[in-house]
C-alpha cells in the first residue's frame, strides 16, 4: 500500500524553485517566472511572477512588477501590481503607481505613489499617498464628493 519511493514533484505544481538576484548584480530586461523572486541587486526592467517578490534592503527595481505578494525593504520605482498583500518595511522607498488588495506599511517607509486598492468585490479606491518617518499622509478622492484628506501619525 505504501511505497518507499516518492513520486517526483513537478516544479510547476509547487511554483518552481525560488530565484535570487544577488547584491552587486545588475540585470537589464524582462523576467517572467512562476516562482518567488528575491532581489538584492538591481533590476532595470519588468518582472512578472505568480509568486512572491521580495526586494532586499540593498535591492532596487525600476520598471513594472506584477506578482501575488510583495515584501519590500529596498527601493522600487515604476508600476507595482500586487494581487494580494504588499508589505513595506521601514527602510522601503516606493515611487510610482501601486495597485494592491491589502497594504501594510511600517513606520519609516517612504510611500510616494498613486495607490489603487481593490476591495473584495473588485471595486477600487484610489489615493495619492506620501509616507515618511514623520507619519503617513494620504488624500482620497471620490467621484461623488470633492476630496477628503486624512493624516495619521
N, C-alpha and C positions, 0 to 999 in steps of 0.2 A: 504494500500500500504506500509506504513512504520510501523515497529513494535518497541515497546519499548524494546523488548528482542533482545539482540545481539547474534549472533552466537558465540559459544565458539571457541577460536582460538586454533588450533592445534600447539603445541610447535614446531613441525618440520617445519611448514610453516614460522615461524618467527625466526628460528635458535635456539630456546631454550632460557632458561634464562642464563645470564652471570654467569660464575664461578669465584671464587676468592680463592686464596691460601694466607692466611694472613701472616703477619710478624711473625717470631718465629715458623713457621710451616715448617716441612721438610717432603717431600714426595719422596719415592724411588719407581720407577716403571714407567709404561707407561700409558698415558692418551689419550683417543680418545673421541672427542666430536664434536657436530655440533654448539656449542655456543662459544661466546667470552670467553677469559680467561684473568684474571689479576693475575700476580704472584708477591706478595710482600714478599713471603717466599722463600724457596729453593726447587727446583725440580731436582732430580738426575734420569734422565730417558728421555723418549721420549714423545712428545706432538704433536698430530695431530688433527687439527680442520679446519672446513670450515669457521671459523670466524676470528676474530682479536685476536692477542696475545699482551698483554701489560705487560712488565716487569717493575715494580716499582723501585724506586731508591735503595731500600734495597733488591730487588729480584735478584735471581741467578738461571739460568738453565744450567745444564751440561747434554748434550745429543743432540738429534735430534729434531728439531721443524719444522713442516710443517703447514703453515697457508696462509690465503689470504693477510692479512695486519699485520704489527707489529710495535709497538711503544716501543722502548727500552730506559729506563732511568737507568737501573741497569746493571747487568753483564750476559753475555752469553758465553759459551764455548762449541763448538761442531759444528754440521752441521745445518744450518738455511736455509730453503727453503721457500721463500715468493713469492706467485704468483702475487702480485701486488706491494704495496708500503711498503718499510722498512724505518722507520723514527728513526734516532738515536739522542737522546737528548744529551746535553753537558756532562752529567755525565756517559754516556754509555761506557761500556768496552766490546768489541766483539773480540773473538778469535776463529779461526777455519776456516770453509768454509761457504760461503754465496752464494746463488743463488736468484736473485731478478729480477723484471722487472723495478722498479723505486726505487731510493735510495736518501734519504735526510739525510745529516749529519750536525749537528750543530757544530760550533767551540767548541773544547774542548773534543769531543768524541774520544775515543781510538778505532780505527777500524784496528785491526791487523788480517786480514783474507785474504784468497784467495777468490776472488769475481767473479762470472759469472753473467752477466746481459743479460737477454733475451730481444730482440727487439720486435717490433710489428710483424715482420714476423716470429718470433720464432727462429731467429738466436741468437747466444750467442757471447758475447765478454768477454774474461777472463782477470783478472788483479790480481796482488797481491798489496794490499794497506796497508799503515800504516798511521794512523791519530792520532794526539795528539793535545794538546793545542797549540803547536807551529805551526801547519799547517797541510796540507794534502799532503801526498806523495803517488804517485802511479806509477807503471810501467805497461805498457800494452804491450803484446806480440801478434804478428800475425804470421800466417804461411807463408805469402808472404815475409816479411822483418824481419830483426832481432828483435829489440825491441826499443820502443820509451819510453823515461822517461818524466814524467810530474810532475811538482811541483807547487802547488798553495798555497799561504799563506793567 
